[in-house]
Amino acid sequence: MSDFDIRYVSRLARVSLTPVEEEKLGNQLGLILGYIAQLKEVDVNGVEPLAHAIPLVNVTRPDVPTGSLDHEEALRNAPARSNGLFVVPKIVE
């Protein structure tokens, strides 16, 4: 691809390349971009887009509401409490 600039891309990636590396990577990335251009020519009309090659099913339990802790049980192991609330260190001034 003639409009591909390996020096520009290497500056964006903050990677310094020697002239030999620029030549080698430029050719390789040019071939990759050429292959992508070739894939764009494939007729995909009527093909449903997929996120995965095989169907996936999440294995999860059903969400069933259950009872919660009562107030005293929740505060039982609190290192510090005041007026029925947890006391925590101040983190914002």
MODELLER restraints for C-alpha pairs under 7 A, 6 or more apart:
rsr = mdl.restraints
at = mdl.atoms
rsr.add(forms.Gaussian(group=physical.xy_distance, feature=features.Distance(at['CA:1:A'], at['CA:30:A']), mean=5.31, stdev=0.5))
rsr.add(forms.Gaussian(group=physical.xy_distance, feature=features.Distance(at['CA:1:A'], at['CA:34:A']), mean=6.80, stdev=0.5))
rsr.add(forms.Gaussian(group=physical.xy_distance, feature=features.Distance(at['CA:6:A'], at['CA:22:A']), mean=6.38, stdev=0.5))
rsr.add(forms.Gaussian(group=physical.xy_distance, feature=features.Distance(at['CA:6:A'], at['CA:26:A']), mean=5.48, stdev=0.5))
rsr.add(forms.Gaussian(group=physical.xy_distance, feature=features.Distance(at['CA:10:A'], at['CA:16:A']), mean=6.53, stdev=0.5))
rsr.add(forms.Gaussian(group=physical.xy_distance, feature=features.Distance(at['CA:78:A'], at['CA:86:A']), mean=6.58, stdev=0.5))
rsr.add(forms.Gaussian(group=physical.xy_distance, feature=features.Distance(at['CA:80:A'], at['CA:86:A']), mean=6.23, stdev=0.5))
rsr.add(forms.Gaussian(group=physical.xy_distance, feature=features.Distance(at['CA:80:A'], at['CA:87:A']), mean=5.23, stdev=0.5))
rsr.add(forms.Gaussian(group=physical.xy_distance, feature=features.Distance(at['CA:81:A'], at['CA:87:A']), mean=4.85, stdev=0.5))
